[in-house]
Amino acid sequence: MLAAFILKANAIPGVELALDEGTVQSPRAVWLQGKRAKLPDAVHKQGSKHHTGEAADLNLYFHGEYIADGDHRIWKLLAEEWEAMHPLATSGRRWRDANHCSLAEGDRTEPLP
């Protein structure tokens, strides 16, 4: 579903949508002072859908410009498109994390902001 969404988004003139981060292991295996160590994921909250493979972060470029502003009209459009793809699809715009898309996360009873 995520691949289909990215392809659909990239068909919009001027839009380039790319996968940033998907499944994240916690604890994460890292190299620390020349030794392998395990550290808790300090980027995503505990219980994040990233830890179960049900979430991804995306990078949006519009006419070659990186768009970080979640209030940008293209992020709004993409949030609507993502949620229209499946009843469990949830956009991170619901909690001011526009580049996040997931399944079965959060409350979809309210309209998108």
C-alpha positions as CSV (number, residue, x, y, z in Angstrom):
1,M,0.0,0.0,0.0
2,L,2.8,2.4,0.8
3,A,4.5,1.8,-2.5
4,A,1.2,2.4,-4.3
5,F,0.8,5.7,-2.4
6,I,4.3,6.9,-3.2
7,L,3.7,6.1,-6.9
8,K,0.3,7.9,-6.8
9,A,1.9,10.9,-5.2
10,N,4.8,11.0,-7.7
11,A,2.2,11.2,-10.5
12,I,1.2,14.6,-9.3
13,P,3.0,17.2,-11.4
14,G,6.0,18.7,-9.4
15,V,5.7,16.2,-6.6
16,E,8.6,13.8,-5.6
17,L,7.8,11.7,-2.5
18,A,10.4,9.4,-1.1
19,L,10.7,6.9,1.8
20,D,12.7,8.3,4.7
21,E,12.3,5.8,7.5
22,G,10.1,2.8,7.9
23,T,10.5,0.0,10.4
24,V,12.8,0.9,13.3
25,Q,14.2,-1.7,15.8
26,S,14.2,-0.7,19.4
27,P,16.7,-1.1,20.9
28,R,18.8,-0.2,18.0
29,A,22.1,-2.0,17.3
30,V,24.9,0.6,17.0
31,W,28.7,0.8,17.0
32,L,29.8,2.7,20.1
33,Q,33.5,3.3,20.8
34,G,34.4,0.4,18.5
35,K,32.0,-2.1,20.1
36,R,28.5,-3.2,19.2
37,A,25.9,-1.9,21.6
38,K,22.1,-1.6,21.9
39,L,20.5,1.7,22.6
40,P,16.8,2.5,22.9
41,D,15.3,4.4,19.9
42,A,15.5,8.0,20.9
43,V,13.7,9.3,17.8
44,H,10.3,7.7,18.1
45,K,8.1,7.5,21.1
46,Q,7.7,4.2,23.0
47,G,5.1,2.1,21.3
48,S,5.6,3.8,18.0
49,K,4.1,2.0,15.0
50,H,7.6,2.3,13.5
51,H,8.6,-0.4,15.9
52,T,6.0,-2.8,14.5
53,G,6.5,-2.0,10.8
54,E,3.1,-0.2,10.6
55,A,4.5,3.3,10.0
56,A,6.8,5.2,7.7
57,D,8.2,8.7,7.4
58,L,8.3,10.3,4.0
59,N,10.3,13.2,2.4
60,L,8.4,15.6,0.1
61,Y,9.9,17.7,-2.6
62,F,7.8,20.0,-4.6
63,H,9.4,21.4,-7.8
64,G,12.7,20.3,-6.4
65,E,12.3,22.1,-3.0
66,Y,12.2,20.1,0.2
67,I,8.9,20.7,2.0
68,A,9.1,20.5,5.8
69,D,6.1,22.6,6.5
70,G,3.2,20.2,7.4
71,D,0.7,23.0,6.6
72,H,1.9,23.1,2.9
73,R,-1.0,22.4,0.6
74,I,0.7,19.3,-0.9
75,W,1.0,17.7,2.6
76,K,-2.7,18.4,3.1
77,L,-3.5,16.7,-0.2
78,L,-1.3,13.7,0.5
79,A,-2.8,13.2,3.9
80,E,-6.3,13.1,2.4
81,E,-5.1,10.7,-0.3
82,W,-3.4,8.4,2.2
83,E,-6.4,8.1,4.5
84,A,-8.7,7.5,1.5
85,M,-6.7,4.4,0.5
86,H,-7.8,2.3,3.5
87,P,-10.0,2.6,6.6
88,L,-7.0,2.0,8.9
89,A,-4.6,4.5,7.0
90,T,-3.8,7.4,9.3
91,S,-1.9,10.6,8.5
92,G,0.5,12.1,11.0
93,R,-1.0,15.5,10.2
94,R,-3.5,14.6,12.9
95,W,-0.8,15.2,15.5
96,R,1.4,17.7,13.5
97,D,3.7,15.1,12.0
98,A,2.8,15.5,8.4
99,N,5.6,13.3,6.9
100,H,4.3,10.3,9.0
101,C,1.8,7.7,7.7
102,S,0.7,4.7,9.5
103,L,-2.0,2.0,9.9
104,A,-4.4,1.9,12.9
105,E,-2.9,4.8,14.8
106,G,-4.8,7.5,16.4
107,D,-8.4,8.7,16.1
108,R,-10.0,9.2,12.7
109,T,-13.4,10.3,13.9
110,E,-12.4,14.0,13.5
111,P,-11.7,15.5,10.0
112,L,-8.1,16.1,9.1
113,P,-6.7,19.5,10.2
